């Protein structure tokens, strides 16, 4: 049997700031990676594998002036956002091939 619990949190102003920074960083990594994947698709190339995306949009991005603030948050949620993007693409491709049950899945979208 599975149990479900509901929790409500009341973060302090400092925690709200850190959560906003984390969620913003995850959004930027997702959007940058998605843009890259879409560009590769337009050029007729294959979608980059996860390790390539991590190298480009986490490791190397932290060393650039525009994205150095990514190093202020944990890398684990950033890596998970790339895993989620990969899973979204897998679900989309399986859906288009008819290998996935249920309604058709649309391709991943940019986060706002």
N, C-alpha and C positions, 0 to 999 in steps of 0.2 A: 504494500500500500504506500502511496506517495502522499506526503504531507506538504501543505503549502502555508507559508507564513507571509504576512504583510508587515513591513516595517516602514516607519516614516522617520526621516532624519531631519535634523535642524542644524545645518552646518553654520559654523561661525563665519564672520566676514572673511577671515584669512583662509578658511577651508573653501569657501565659495570661490575665492580668487584662484586657489590652486586647482579646484575642479574645473573651472572655466578654462584655465590654461591647458590642462590635460585634454579636455574635450576638444578644444580648439586645435591642439597639436594633432590629435587623432584625425580630425576633419581635414586638416591640411595634407597630411600624409595620404589619406584616402583619395582626396581630389587630385593631388599631383600624380599618384599612381594610376588612377583611372584615366586621366588625360593622356598619360604616356601609353597606356594600353589601347586607347582609342586611336591615337596617332599611329601606332604600329599596325593596327587593323586597316587604317586607311592606306597605308603603304603596302599592304598585302603581306605583312610579316606576322609571325606567330606571336601570341601573348607571351611576354617575358615570364620566366619562372619566378617563384616567390623569393628565392635567394638573390636574384638579380634586382628585383624591386627593393628588397631590404637594403642592398648595398647602395643603390642609387638614391633612394628617398628617405633613408634613415641615416646610415653610416656616413655617406658622402655629403648629404644635405646638412648634417650637423657641422661640417667643416666650412660651409659657405657663409658669407656674411649675411645673406638674406634669411637663412634658416638656422643660424647658430643657436637660437633660442630653443630649438627642439631638444638640445642636450639638458635643458632644465627640468625635463619630465622623464619618467621611467621609460625605457625602451620597450618594455613588455606590452603595454597597450598599443604602442605604435606598430609592433610586430603583429599583434592580434588584428589590427585593422586591415593589414595586408592579407592575413589568413582569411578574414571575413570577405574581402574583395575576391580572393581566389575562389572561395566557396560560392559566392554569388555568380561568378562566371561559370563555374562547373554546373550549377543548377540551371543557368540559362542555356548552356550548350546542350545539356541532357534534355531539356524541355524542347528545344528546337529539333532535336533528333527523334523525339518521341520516346525517349528512354525513361522519362520521369512521369510518374502518375500525377494526376490533378490538372489544374488549369495551366495554360502556358505561362511561362515566367518571362518577364521583361528583362532587358539587360540592366546592369547596375547603373545607378544614377549618382550624380554629384550631390554631396551633402551641402546644405546651406547653413 
